Amino acid sequence: MTQVKSGDTVQIHYTGTLLDGTTFDSSQGRDPLEFTVGSGQIIPGLDTALPGMEVGDKKTVQVPSDEAYGPLNPEMRQAVPREGIPAEIPLDIGTQLQMQTPDGQAMPVTVVEVDEATVTLDANHPLAGKDLKFDIELVKVA
């Protein structure tokens, strides 16, 4: 059998959970995820778990936050004046919005705090600062 090495294109089925068992993503019912090992297309902690696997192998991988979506960065949170946000935009805690960076890039943010004067928006990845667990199955090596 062929063992996975860096540079191989692979397909995996996976289920990603938080350490409390909450599932945040899964390929269940979808096509397998395809990517090139070692290319930076997926989080580093998952990428480094694949070399040496063979088609049909299954494993569980614990990925610390610094090898997943990184630590929470306090500088990615910003309080903006409430009057600067159009009235029709919902401001419930947890609402995902799109902001534009000064260079015109779309940036997803989450409403994390609201008071009478300001709305605090968080641009951290929703899984930043979280340790993750993945159950993976290698489906194909190309």
C-alpha positions as CSV (number, residue, x, y, z in Angstrom):
1,M,0.0,0.0,0.0
2,T,1.1,3.6,-0.6
3,Q,1.9,5.6,2.5
4,V,1.1,9.3,2.5
5,K,4.0,11.7,2.1
6,S,4.3,15.5,1.8
7,G,3.2,16.6,-1.7
8,D,0.6,13.8,-2.1
9,T,-3.0,14.8,-3.0
10,V,-5.3,13.0,-0.5
11,Q,-9.0,12.7,0.3
12,I,-10.1,12.2,3.8
13,H,-13.4,11.9,5.7
14,Y,-13.3,13.7,9.0
15,T,-15.3,14.8,12.0
16,G,-13.9,17.8,14.0
17,T,-15.0,18.2,17.6
18,L,-14.2,20.5,20.5
19,L,-12.7,18.7,23.5
20,D,-16.2,18.7,25.1
21,G,-17.5,16.6,22.3
22,T,-19.3,19.3,20.4
23,T,-19.0,18.7,16.6
24,F,-18.0,21.9,14.7
25,D,-17.5,20.3,11.2
26,S,-17.8,17.0,9.4
27,S,-17.6,15.6,5.9
28,Q,-20.4,13.2,6.8
29,G,-22.9,13.1,3.9
30,R,-20.5,15.1,1.7
31,D,-17.6,14.3,-0.6
32,P,-14.3,13.7,1.1
33,L,-12.1,16.7,1.7
34,E,-9.3,16.8,-0.9
35,F,-6.0,18.7,-0.5
36,T,-2.3,18.4,-0.9
37,V,-0.4,17.3,2.1
38,G,2.2,19.8,3.3
39,S,0.8,22.7,1.2
40,G,-0.8,24.7,4.0
41,Q,-4.3,24.1,2.7
42,I,-5.5,22.8,6.0
43,I,-4.5,23.5,9.7
44,P,-1.0,22.4,10.5
45,G,-1.9,20.0,13.3
46,L,-4.0,18.0,10.9
47,D,-1.6,18.2,8.0
48,T,1.3,16.7,10.0
49,A,-0.9,13.8,11.1
50,L,-1.3,12.3,7.6
51,P,2.2,11.2,6.5
52,G,2.6,7.5,7.0
53,M,-1.1,6.7,6.8
54,E,-2.4,4.3,4.1
55,V,-5.8,4.2,2.4
56,G,-8.4,2.8,4.8
57,D,-6.4,3.9,7.9
58,K,-8.4,5.8,10.6
59,K,-7.0,7.8,13.5
60,T,-8.0,10.4,16.1
61,V,-5.8,13.5,16.2
62,Q,-5.7,16.0,19.1
63,V,-4.7,19.4,17.7
64,P,-3.7,22.2,20.2
65,S,-5.0,25.7,19.3
66,D,-1.5,26.9,18.2
67,E,-1.5,24.2,15.5
68,A,-5.1,24.9,14.6
69,Y,-6.5,28.4,14.3
70,G,-4.1,30.0,16.7
71,P,-4.6,31.8,20.0
72,L,-7.3,34.4,20.6
73,N,-5.8,37.7,19.6
74,P,-7.2,40.6,21.8
75,E,-6.2,43.1,19.0
76,M,-8.8,41.4,16.7
77,R,-11.6,42.7,18.9
78,Q,-12.7,46.2,18.4
79,A,-15.5,48.4,19.9
80,V,-17.1,50.6,17.3
81,P,-19.6,53.4,17.8
82,R,-23.1,52.1,17.6
83,E,-24.3,55.0,15.5
84,G,-21.8,54.0,12.8
85,I,-23.8,50.8,12.2
86,P,-26.9,51.0,10.0
87,A,-30.1,50.4,12.0
88,E,-31.3,47.5,9.8
89,I,-28.2,45.4,10.7
90,P,-29.0,42.9,13.6
91,L,-26.7,43.3,16.6
92,D,-27.6,40.2,18.6
93,I,-24.6,38.5,20.3
94,G,-23.2,35.8,18.0
95,T,-24.4,37.5,14.8
96,Q,-21.8,37.2,12.0
97,L,-21.2,40.3,9.9
98,Q,-18.9,41.3,7.1
99,M,-16.7,44.3,7.4
100,Q,-14.4,45.8,4.8
101,T,-10.7,46.4,5.5
102,P,-9.2,49.7,4.4
103,D,-7.9,47.9,1.3
104,G,-11.4,46.6,0.4
105,Q,-11.0,43.0,1.6
106,A,-14.1,41.4,3.2
107,M,-13.5,40.3,6.8
108,P,-16.0,38.2,8.8
109,V,-16.6,39.5,12.3
110,T,-18.9,38.3,15.1
111,V,-20.9,40.6,17.5
112,V,-19.6,39.7,21.0
113,E,-20.8,42.7,23.1
114,V,-23.4,45.4,22.8
115,D,-24.1,48.4,25.0
116,E,-25.8,51.7,24.5
117,A,-22.8,53.4,22.9
118,T,-20.7,50.7,21.3
119,V,-20.8,47.3,19.5
120,T,-17.8,45.1,20.1
121,L,-16.8,43.0,17.0
122,D,-14.4,40.1,17.0
123,A,-12.5,39.2,13.9
124,N,-10.8,36.1,15.4
125,H,-11.6,32.8,13.7
126,P,-14.5,31.3,15.7
127,L,-12.2,28.3,16.7
128,A,-9.2,30.5,17.7
129,G,-8.0,29.6,21.2
130,K,-9.6,26.2,21.1
131,D,-8.0,22.8,21.2
132,L,-9.6,20.5,18.6
133,K,-10.0,16.7,18.0
134,F,-10.4,15.2,14.6
135,D,-11.5,11.6,13.7
136,I,-10.1,11.1,10.2
137,E,-10.2,8.3,7.6
138,L,-7.8,8.3,4.6
139,V,-10.0,7.6,1.6
140,K,-7.6,8.1,-1.4
141,V,-4.0,9.0,-2.2
142,A,-3.3,10.4,-5.7
